[in-house]
């Protein structure tokens, strides 16, 4: 396992490091990072959750104002997050990488090149709907209700992830290490 640093909010080593990836890392993946990190914390799981984007257009920026608003309305503060670009080395740093859309998965594959590991990456919604390859829609160009819908989708799948991996079983993607 790659976790060699303390998890946020604890002094324990991370049992699992998860990366959420969307296009610009300002709408969907910051919500996914915040939601899953909070759910893991509440479940007592020593996980570290981060996010990144495949295009790098917004490097260093905070999440979109509507993502922040919707997060706040649901009791999360994601305002301190800052966008960064996905890099090939993320396959070495993270145990699981979730793409929030199929085009993002294609870009992850392209950026990672020889470091791409199909056992570590999947579409986020496949956790809730295995094999359906559903996207979390990008709310960037739409009005506020789209951000609420994205939040609900991510919230549901994060419940599934916590339930799936919080059992006393070792996740299959960690068993080969």
Residue pairs with C-beta under 8 A, 6 or more apart in sequence:
1 15
1 16
1 95
1 174
1 177
2 17
2 92
2 93
2 94
2 95
3 13
3 14
3 15
3 16
3 17
3 48
3 95
4 13
5 13
5 14
5 48
6 12
6 13
6 14
7 13
7 14
7 46
7 47
7 48
8 37
8 41
8 48
9 41
10 46
12 46
13 46
14 46
14 47
14 48
15 45
15 46
15 47
16 45
16 46
16 47
16 48
16 95
16 96
16 165
16 171
16 174
17 47
17 48
17 49
17 50
17 93
17 94
17 95
17 96
18 36
18 47
18 48
18 49
18 50
18 94
18 95
18 96
18 97
18 98
18 161
19 49
19 50
19 51
19 52
19 86
19 90
19 93
19 94
19 96
19 97
19 98
20 28
20 29
20 32
20 33
20 36
20 49
20 50
20 51
20 52
20 98
20 100
20 124
21 29
21 51
21 52
21 53
21 54
21 86
21 97
21 98
21 99
21 100
21 104
21 108
22 28
22 29
22 32
22 51
22 53
22 54
22 99
22 100
22 101
22 104
22 136
22 138
23 53
23 54
23 55
23 101
23 103
23 104
23 107
23 138
24 53
24 55
24 57
24 58
24 83
24 140
25 51
25 52
25 53
25 58
25 83
25 84
25 85
26 53
26 58
26 61
26 62
26 63
26 64
26 67
26 83
26 140
27 63
27 64
27 66
27 67
27 138
27 139
27 140
27 147
27 150
28 67
28 100
28 101
28 136
28 138
28 139
28 150
28 154
29 51
29 52
29 53
29 100
30 51
30 63
30 64
30 67
30 71
30 78
30 81
30 83
31 63
31 67
31 70
31 71
31 78
31 147
31 150
31 151
31 154
32 49
32 51
32 98
32 100
32 124
32 136
32 154
32 158
33 49
33 50
33 51
33 78
33 81
34 71
34 76
34 77
34 78
34 81
35 71
35 76
35 151
35 154
35 155
35 158
36 47
36 49
36 158
36 161
36 162
37 47
37 48
37 49
38 75
38 76
39 158
39 159
39 161
39 162
40 47
40 49
40 162
43 162
43 166
45 162
45 165
45 166
50 94
51 81
52 83
52 84
52 85
52 86
52 87
52 90
53 83
53 84
53 85
53 86
54 85
54 86
54 104
54 107
54 108
54 111
55 85
55 107
56 85
58 83
59 83
59 84
59 85
60 82
60 83
60 84
61 82
61 83
62 68
62 79
62 80
62 81
62 82
62 83
63 71
63 78
63 79
63 81
63 83
64 140
64 147
66 139
66 144
66 147
67 78
67 139
67 147
68 78
68 79
69 144
69 147
70 144
70 147
70 148
70 150
70 151
71 77
71 78
71 151
74 151
74 155
86 107
86 108
86 111
87 111
88 111
88 112
88 113
88 114
88 115
88 116
89 115
90 97
90 112
91 97
91 112
91 115
91 116
91 117
91 120
91 121
92 115
94 120
95 120
95 171
95 173
95 174
96 120
96 121
96 122
96 171
96 173
97 108
97 120
97 121
97 122
98 121
98 122
98 123
98 124
98 127
99 105
99 108
99 121
99 122
99 123
99 124
100 123
100 124
100 135
100 136
101 123
101 135
101 136
101 137
101 138
102 123
102 133
102 135
105 121
105 123
108 116
108 121
109 116
119 173
119 176
120 173
123 133
123 134
123 135
124 136
124 154
124 157
125 132
125 133
125 134
125 135
125 136
125 153
125 157
126 132
126 133
126 134
127 157
127 160
127 161
127 164
128 156
128 157
128 160
136 150
136 153
136 154
137 146
137 149
137 150
139 146
139 147
139 149
139 150
165 171
